[in-house]
Amino acid sequence: MLPRLDRPLLYLSRGWVSMSPGQPILLLMTIGARSGQPRTTPLLYLPDGDRVIVLASNAGREPHPGWYYNLRAHPEARVFLRGHVGTYFAYEARGEERVALWRRAVDFFAGFVLYEQRITRQIPVMVLTPRSGGTPCARSTEPLMMWKKRGAVMHQDFKPIESMDALDHLVAESEQEPIIVFKHDPHCGISKAAYREMSQLSGAVALIDVAEHDDIAQELATHTGIKHESPQVIVLDHGKAIWSASHYAITSKAVAQAALQK
């Protein structure tokens, strides 16, 4: 009942009045994962600079909420917040980033702890980054759904890194020549777009599947001193990171140029 009332209240009050007084509420406008139709959901949010954090708690019910699957399928979304509508790109926080954001979220709203106790699944923490902010990227102004329609020739020269020993060997190899490392989450729409870019490169690319090997991704972050993000590309040379990019800053041209620098 509350979501039905929150929509018109938030619109009419330009985002200042909702059925949850005293709590920050936004309207998240997504594209249905199956239907392809627009969907609007009122959500409690946590501000984080120019980013917005939302948790897929589903009020402590077992299945993930529909809007979570919508963002996984179509990471570009519109957000109605305090009378303004903006375009955001969504990704799921993992590893240390999720731990830090979850801690902030439960300090802000203790109900998330109760929700977590009711269910067996882990509550996803979604980060919404404004399209106009963050790292400048030539492709950031183009909707992700358009990229998915283009298609690309996928080369087969991805080299999976699936153990700490393999990571150590990779670092050692960088003593001979620059090594490109791609942290990829196959379940993330933004990472899929980055994969398309990386597929246009010639030569080998070391690939870390962060969904399966988050520990390896975190170890690389510790080794290089570069904060872990996903998707992320790091170029190693003589055991050190000489360049990195994440999210929509990952382009085949930029990576290729970085790999040539010494």
N, C-alpha and C positions, 0 to 999 in steps of 0.2 A: 504493500500500500504506500509506504513512504516514497519509493522511487517514482511512482506515478505522480505524487503531489510535488516532489522536488523539482521535476522538470519545468513545469510552468512557473513555479515560484522563483526559481533561479533565473529564468528568462525575463520575467516581468520585473524583478528587482535588480536586474543587471548583475546577478551573481551574489547579492548581499544577503538574501533571505532564503532559508531552506527549512526543512523539517528537522534539522539537527542544529539548533541554535548553539553558538559558541564553538562550533567545529568547522574547519575549512572544508567546503564541499565544492567540487567542480563537476562539470558535465563532460564526459568523455565520449566523443563521437568517432565510432569505428566503422569499418566495413565488415559485414558478416563473413565469417570464414567459409561458410557453405552457401549462403544465400546470395552473397555479393551486394546485399542491401545495407543502407546506412542504419546504424544502431546507436542509440544514445543512452548513457548510463551515468547516474549520479554516483560519485565516489568521494570518500574521505581521502584527502591528499596531504602529503608532507612536503613543504617547500624546501628546496636544496639549491640555493643560489638561483640561477635562471632555469634550473631543472625542476621537474615535478616528480615526486615519488608516489606510486600507488601500489597497494598490496592486494593480491588476488585471493583474499580470505574467504569470499563468498559467505560471510557471516558465520563461519565455522561449519559450513556444510562440506561434505566429502568431495564432490566433483569441483574441478576448477570452474570459475564463472565463465560465461560465454564470451565476455569482452576480452579475457585473457587469450582465448583461442583466436579471436579476431585479430589481436595485435600480433600474434605469432604468424598469422597468414598475411596480414597487411600492416606492417610496422608503422606506416604513416597514419597519423590520427589528428583529429581536430580537438582542441580543448577550449571549453568556454569557462573562463576564470575571471571573476571580479569584473564582469562587464566587457571583457575582451575575448576575442576568439583568435587562437593561434594554431599553427601547424607544428606538430611535434613528431619526432621519430622515437620509437620505443625499443628498448632492449631489456633483457632480463639480467639483473645483477647476479653475479656468482662469486664464489670464493670470499676473499676478505671484504670486497665491496658489499656483498650481501650481508655479511655479518655486521658490518658497521651500520648499514642502513636499517637492518632489522632492529638493532639495539636502539637506534634513534626512534624508530616507529613505536616500539613497545613502551618507551619512556613517554612518548607523546600520547598514545592511546593504549591503555592497559588491556582493552578488550581483545587485542590481537593475541595476547598470551592465552586467554580463555579459548579463543577460536582454535589455536594450535593444539590445545589439549583435547579438543573434541574429535580431531581427525587424524588420519595416519599419513596423509600427504604433507609435503613441505609447501608452505605458502609462498608462492612466487612473489618476488619484489621487482616491480617494473619501474624502470627509469625512463622518463619522458624528457627528451632534449629538444629545445626549440629549434626549428629549422633555420631561423635567421641567426642563431647564436652558435657557440662552439667553434670547433676548428673550421676555418674556411675551406670549402671544397667545391670544385667546379660542378660536381654532380648533385650537390645537396639541394638544389632548387628543383630537381626533377622528381616527381612522385615515383616511389619504388614500384608500384604496380605496373608502370610503364616499362620498367627495366625487365620485369619478368616476362613480358610478351616478346622481347627481342630475341632471346635465345643467344647462345654463344657456343663456339666449338670448345669443348672441354678437353684440354690436353691431359695426358695420363702420367705426367712427370711429377706428381705429388709424392713426396716421400714421407710416410707416416712416422711420427716419433712417438713410440708407445712405451718407453721405459726410461728410467733415469740414466742407464748406461748409454742408451741411444742419444740422449741429450748431451752427455759428456763427450761422446764421439763427435757429435755435431759441432760442439764448441772447438774441439781439437781440429776438425776439418777447416774451420774458419781461419786457422793459422796459414793455410795454403791459398785460400781464395775466399771472397765474400760469400756468405751464406744467407739466403733469404728464409726467414721463419714466419709462417702464417698461423696465427691462433684462430681457429675456426669453430663455430658452433653450428652444426648442420640443422639445428632446430630454429635458428634465429633468422628472420628475414633480412636484417641488415647484413648479417654474415654471409648469407647466400648471395647478396649483391656483391660483396667483396670477393667471394669465390669466383664469380663471373669475371671480375677484373683480373684476378690472379691467374685465371685459366688462359688469359691472353698472352701471358709471358712465355718465352721460350727458355728451356733449361729447367733445372731441378728447383723445386720449392719444398722445404721441409714443413710438414703440416702437423700441428698439434690439435687434436680434437678435444676442445676444452670440456665438452659434455662428458667425455669418457676419461680424460686425463687432466683434470684440473690441477692435480698435484704437480705435474710436469710443467704446466703453464705458470704456476706460482713459483716454481724453482727457477724458471728462466727469468722471471721478474726479479727475484732475489739476486741472481747472478749479474744481471745487466743494470739493476738499479732503476729500471723503468716500470712504473706502475702497471699492473696487469689490467688489460682491457680485452674485450672481445666484441667484434673481430679486431685483430691487431697484427701488424706486420713489423718485424724487427730485422734489420740487416746487421749481421755479425761480421766483424773483420778483426783478425788476430785476437779472438776471444772476447771482444768488446762490441757493444752496440754503437754503430755509427749513424743510425737513422731509425726512426720509428714513425708509424702512423696508425690511426685507429678509425673505426666506423667509416663515415663517408669521405674521409681524407685518403682512403686507400684507392689508388688508381694504378693501372698497369704502367702507365707512363712514369708516374712518380717513383714507383718501386724500381723500375728498370734504371732510371737515372741514379737513384740512391745506390744501387748495387755496383754502379760503375765508378762511384766516387771513392777516393783512397785517402 
